[in-house]
């Protein structure tokens, strides 16, 4: 099998994974660009305060930066990952190199870290018994296909080797950060995605229609596991300038934060969502003051049903132009803003698309997390974004 990093072109294998983008670092009075004064813009975002422009962050790291970590360069596609293969100390130098882009890119955001940065949404599946397999640039938990009774019997065992590894990694980051950057929770699958893993992705679709009562019980059970996982995380992590942090979106928050997701709703009707899953998402959202729901453009037909959950504080929507253009996404972004919720948009933007965003949306409560392909793209976008 090929090395999972073989597809990454022009990367400097001698130590700096960003050498293909830029040269020596610019002088910065704040390591990683983490000027505490940036927190004021985050507070304005959460409060939807009057502002003259959106909160803006740039990144050239890419959607799945697992490929930049030397510690997993020996992993091959279709290998299985075990807890003993992850030694947090081997990752920390690369973590800090990734965060150095904050010293290069002039923007509004803080930069921080989480266990297996961004591309490892499977600590919960692993702790529930799923095997973890390597994909090109990412990993995945494999379906278990459990009977109902076994699925409902699953618990979050805090002595499970995978949960212990997750906490070990988080605390290693805390020690290394030493207050220079925030450390937050990892990226995890939501209840309907976990339902699909435990029962099997194909079977779970039939379950929702043929066994709605059992599905509702399992979804709520998994929702409580999800809550326990993140509460146990925040019981162990220090605050950063009085706030919490999500490292996937570099999102600081004044209260307990949780990243929610229900990707498998892309194949669920709004009616089934309202009946079986909406109560679960409401329960989760109630537990965390600064919750936010991660959505893909493939789930926009469900947006009304998500917005109905008054407890949802914020929405994050990915820009994925294979499905819906930026021009056609504006109406969905406006739906979120009209519901008086903060909106985080993540993805790549051309200059014309940036103008569409600026013309069509209110800057109040708006955060643009822009994934740039080159070092020069942010320079062209800044004047359009009012920076």
Secondary structure, DSSP 8 states (H G I E B T S, - for coil): --BTTTT-TT--TTS-TTTTT--S----SSGGG--GGGHHHHHHHHHT---SS-EEEEE-S-S-GGGG-GGGTT-BTT-EE-GGG--GGGTHHHHHHHHGGGGTS--S----B-SSTTT-TTHHHHHTT--EEEETTEEEE------HHHHHH----TTSHHHHHHHHHHHHHHHHHTTSS-B-B-----HHHHHHHHH-HHHHHHHHHH-HHHHHHHHHHHHHHHHHHHHHHHTTS--BTTBEEETTTTEEESS-EEEEE-GGGGGS-HHHIIIIIHHHHHHHHHT-TEEEEEE-GGGGGGHHHHHT-TT--EEEEE--TTTS-HHHHHHHHHHHHHTT-EEEEEE---HHHHHHHHHHS-STTEEEEEE-SSTTHHHHHHTTTT-
